Amino acid sequence: MKINSAGILALAGCLLLASALPVRAQGVVEDKAKAESRPEARVEKVTPLKIQVVLTEYEGDKKVKSMPYVAYLNAYEGGRGGSAKLRVGSKVPVLGGKDSGIQYIDVGTNIDYRATVGDAGSYRVELVVERSWVESDVAMATTNPSSGEFKQPVIRQFKSDAGVTLRDGQTVESTVATDPLSGRVMKIEVSLAVVK
């Protein structure tokens, strides 16, 4: 049987093509495995949460104030926490500082929220709560006797750094503290709900 040069070239091309196919297929499988092993290719489970913090003040058994604050944030599986910040308040003028000029002090509520996924359907919520308020004022004497007195605000403060573990729909009392001067009791209640 005679094979011409065109037949030899065709046969060599077929053999070359046949030997390249398994390598290419193996390369596709390897590329897919590499893509799945990359961290950015993994799907992270996210749970949206609604966290409510209620600051309540009591004078004896009488409720004086109740202030609710709500934040929405995501909790991620694998230890990475979601966070949110809330800032609400006013600037109060106070006489003092250099050359007895007016300076402004921030008064209000600051809350930092952080949530992570816990065990068996629970969530760990870390809270930093800072609250300041103008309670009253006091008369201050000036260096100039002819000016008389002026009033300065008395600013109260409350700070709490606490962590609680909650399940969907649960409410807990995380902090109870008494102001040593006024005798008022401040309570912090934390509620968690999974947003469906």
N, C-alpha and C positions, 0 to 999 in steps of 0.2 A: 504494500500500500504506500502510495506516494503522498507526502504532505508538503504542500508548498509553503513558502515563507509567510504568506498571509494567514494560513491556518495555524502555523506555529505561534504567530503573534496573537491571534484570537484566543488560542488555548492558554497562553501565558497570561493574558489579561483576565480570563475567567478564573484561573488559579489565584492570581493576585487579589482579585475582588473577593473570592471565597475566603481567603485567609484574613482579609481585613475586616470582614463582617463581625466575627466573634469579638475582636478587639474593640470595635466600635460599640457593640452591645454591652460589653463588659464596662467600657468607659461610661456609658449612660447609667448603668447600675451604680458605679462608684460615685458619679456626680450626684445622683439622687441621695445616696447614703451620706455624702458630705453635707448636702443642703439640710437634711433632717437633723444632723448633729450640731449645726450652728445654733447658738443661743437665740438669735433673732427669729429663727424659723419655728421655735417652740411657741405654742399658744398658751398664754398666761390667763388663768381663771380670775375674773374680776367680779367682785360682789359690791354693788352700789348700796351704800348705807345712809340712813337718816339718823343723825344723832341730835337729841335735844338735851340741853342743859338748862335747868331751872334754878335760879338763885332766889332763895326765900329768906326774908328777915322776920324774926319774931321778937316781940317785946313781951316777955313772960310766955303765956299761951296764945297771945293775940298775934295773928299774922299781920305784919305791917306792910311788907312789899313782896311781890312775886314777879320775877323777871325771867321770861323764857327766851332762850336763844337756840336757833336751829341751824345746823350745817349739814350739807350733803357731801359725802366723799366716797372714794372707792377703797376697798380693802383687797389686797392681792395675795394669792396663795404663794407660798415660798418665802415668807418672811418680810417681803417688801411692803411697807405700810403706806396708806394714803393719808394725806394731811389736809387741813384747812385752817384758816385764821379768820378771826372776827375782831374788828375794832370799832367801838362806838363810844362817843363821848363828846366833851366840850373842852375848851381852853378857858381856864379861870384866871383872871388877872390878880396878881399879887404884887404888892409894893415891896421892893427890896432889891437885893443884888447890888451891882455897881452903881454908885452915885444915887442910891435910893430910887432907881427907876422902876418902871413896871415890867414884870416878867409874867409869862403865861405858863400855867401848869396844866398838863393833860389830866382830865378827870373823866372817868367812865369805866367801861368794861372791856377787857382784852381776854380772848379765849383762843388757845392753840389746841387743835384737835389732831389726834393721830390714831389710826385704827389698823390692826393687823388681824389676819385670820388665825384663830386658835384651833383647839382640838374639838372634834365631835360637834361641829356646828356653833361653836362659840367664837367671840370676837374680843380681842384685847383693845381697850380704849384708853389712851393716855391723854390727860387733860392738864393744861396749865391755865389757871383762872386767876386774873388780877382784876380787882375792882377797887375803885377809889370814888369817894363822893364828898360833897360839901355838907358837913353836919350842921355847922352854925358859924358864927363869927365872934371874934374877940376884939375888944378895943385896945389899940396900941397907942402909946404916947409918942409924939414926934420929938425930934431934937430941938425944934423951934417952939418955945412955949406959947407963942401967939397963934400957932396953927391948931392947937388943941389935939384931939385924938382922931384916929381914923380906924376903920374896921378892917380886919384881916380874916379871911376864911379859915375855918378849921377843917382840914381835909383828912378824912379817915381812909384807911387802906385795909384790904383783905387780899391775901394771896394763898393759892393752893396748887400743889403739884401732885396729882393723884392718878392712879391707874386702876381700872376695874375690868372684870371679865363679864361680858353680857351675852345673852342669846337673843334671838329675834323676838321682839315684843316685851323684853324685860326692862324693868326700871329699878335702879338701886340708889340708895343714899350714899354718896361717896365721901362727903365731908360735913362735919358739924363743928362750928367754932363760935366762941363767945367773945365779943368785944370787951376788953377789960375796963374801959372807961364808961361806955354807955350801958353795958350789960345785955345788949341785943345779941341774939343768936342768929348766926348765918348758916343755912343749910344748902348743900348742893345735891340735886337729884339729876341722875343721868339716865336717859332712855335711849334704846337702840331699836331700829326697825330696818329690816332688809327691804329695799325698794324693789318691788316686783315689776 
